[in-house]
Amino acid sequence: MTAFLAIDLGAGSGRAFLGRFDGQGPLLTEVRRFLYPPARREGRLRWDMGNIVEQVRESVRDAGRLADQHGERLHSVGVCSWGVDYGLLDAAGRLVEDPVCYRDARTEGAIDSVTRRVPREEIFERTGIQFLPFNTLYQLDAHAREGLPASAARLLMIPDLCHHALAGTLSSEYTNASTTQMLSLATRDWDRDLLGRLSLPAALLPPLVPPGTDAGPLEPSLAAQPGLQGTRVVVPATHDTASAVAGTPLEPGWAYVSSGTWSLVGVERTEPLTGAAAARANLTNEGGAFGTVRLLKNVMGLWILEQCRKEWAAAGRELSAPDLAAGAASIDAPIVLVDPDDARFLAPDSMLAALRSALAECEQPMPDEPPRLAKVVLDSLASRYAQVVDRIEKLTGDAIPGIHIVGGGSLNDYLNQATADASGRPVRTGPVEATVLGNAMVQAIAAGRFATLADARRYAASALSCRTFEPRPGSPWGRVGRRPPVVA
C-alpha cells in the first residue's frame, strides 16, 4: 500500500499523520504530535524555527520507520501551516533570524502606515484580502521600517521553510502566499507594483508553485533513513485552511467553518468577490486547491476559550473543553454576546480581564462560573458564524443552505447546535482531521491516485460519518434576534 505523510503545523502545536487510500476509504494514522509555543526573544515574540524543522524531520523519520514495518511505500510528505508568518534566509539558504509570531505587537499602526501610501480601497481591489493587522504585508512593512537584516536574500512562508529543509526548495506555495495580501488577483503572482510603491523588497520573494507540485526527493541524510528511499516532497495546499477545505465533503453551495484556534468561515468559489460591499464586509479571497477561491472571513475562534482555560488552570481549576461545553448546554439563561473579533482578544495579558471589559461595555456582569462564561464565548462565536454566512449569502446572491464545520471545534456539540440555531441552517460536522486529510488528498492526486479533487472528495465522503444538527424551533436565539447587526 502507498502512504502519504501529512504534517499540519498549527499556531503552537503540530501533528503528523500517515494517510492511506484503499478500497475501504481514507485511513489516517497518527505518527507524532509536538509543541512549539512562541517565546519572547531578541525583543519580539518569535517561533523557534529550528525546533519546528527538527520536529518535522523527526515526523518524517517516524513515518518512514512505521511504513517500513508495515511493508508500505511512503510516497511523499507535505507540510501545511497557519498563514502570514515568514522567515528570511541568506544567500546560502540559512535562516537569518527566527520568524516573528503574528501575535507580536510590531504591527500596531502598520495598516495606517501602509494605507497612507496606497489607499485601502485600492489594496483590496488589487489583492482581495481582508485587512488584518498581522497580514504579511504589514509585518514586512514593520520589519522594513525597523531595518531588514542585510544578509536577507529570500523570504519564505512557514511551510515553505519546512519544504526547504526537507528538499532544498526555494519556492512559495500559492494558497499560503495568498494570505500575505501581497498577491495580485489579476495575475495570481506577487504584486510587485504594490510592493514597489510601498518601498518593500520584492526581490526577496520566491517563485510561486501550485498545490500538488513535486518539490523533489528528500535531502540525502533523510532519504537514507529506513523506509524513506524514494520518498518525494510534494507541496500540498500549504495554508491549513486550504487543506481543511480540500478535505471537507462539502455539499453544493454550503458554507464551511474550519474551527480551531481561529475559525475560518466562508464558501468555495471559482472567482474572487471584490468591490465596495465586499471591502466594507472585510471579506477575503484566499487561494484554494486546484484553482478554487476561498471567500471567507477570519473569526477569532476557540483561542478565546483556550486562553480562559489556561488562566483557570493556573488558579487551580482544570477544566476540559468538553466539560465546559456540557456545562454551557445545561444553563438556561438569556443569550449574552460579545464581539469575538474585538482586537482586545488578539493577545491580551489576561483573557478573563478582556472579557470582563467587553461585558462591562455592554452592561453585562462577568459570569462567576466558568461554564457560564464559556456559554458567552460559544454563543458569541455561533452568532458571528451566522453573521458572516448571512453577509456572504447577501453579497454573492447565492443561497447557502447549510454550514459544514470541520476541525477540532466540530467536536463541540454546544457550539454546533448554537450555530444551527443562530443561523437557521442545518450544521454538519466532521471530519475532525480535515486538514491532514486534505493535505494527504492533494498528495494522492499528485501521485495519480485520484484524477481530481472532486473524485477524492467523493471517495472520502463515502466513508466518513458526519453528524447533523438541525435548527430547533423556539430556540433561545429567537428572543435575542437571530441575526444581530453585522460589523466588518
NORTA-V384944 format. One record per run of one state. SS is the DSSP state (hx for helix, st for strand, lp for the rest). FROM is the first residue (numbers start at 1). LEN is the number of residues. If there is no record, write none. Layout:
BEGIN
SS_FROM_LEN + SS_FROM_LEN
END
This chain:
BEGIN
lp_1_1 + st_2_8 + lp_10_3 + st_13_10 + lp_23_2 + st_25_11 + lp_36_3 + st_39_3 + lp_42_2 + st_44_3 + lp_47_2 + hx_49_21 + lp_70_3 + st_73_9 + lp_82_4 + st_86_4 + lp_90_5 + st_95_3 + lp_98_2 + st_100_1 + lp_101_4 + hx_105_3 + lp_108_2 + hx_110_6 + lp_116_4 + hx_120_8 + lp_128_8 + hx_136_11 + lp_147_7 + st_154_4 + hx_158_10 + lp_168_3 + st_171_3 + hx_174_7 + lp_181_2 + st_183_1 + lp_184_6 + st_190_1 + lp_191_1 + hx_192_6 + lp_198_4 + hx_202_3 + st_205_1 + lp_206_1 + st_207_3 + lp_210_3 + st_213_5 + lp_218_2 + hx_220_4 + lp_224_8 + st_232_4 + lp_236_3 + st_239_1 + hx_240_7 + lp_247_8 + st_255_5 + lp_260_3 + st_263_7 + lp_270_6 + hx_276_5 + lp_281_3 + st_284_4 + lp_288_1 + hx_289_3 + lp_292_1 + st_293_7 + lp_300_3 + hx_303_12 + lp_315_6 + hx_321_9 + lp_330_13 + hx_343_3 + lp_346_5 + hx_351_11 + lp_362_8 + hx_370_27 + lp_397_5 + st_402_5 + lp_407_1 + hx_408_4 + lp_412_1 + hx_413_11 + lp_424_2 + st_426_4 + lp_430_4 + hx_434_13 + lp_447_6 + hx_453_9 + lp_462_5 + st_467_3 + lp_470_7 + hx_477_4 + lp_481_8
END
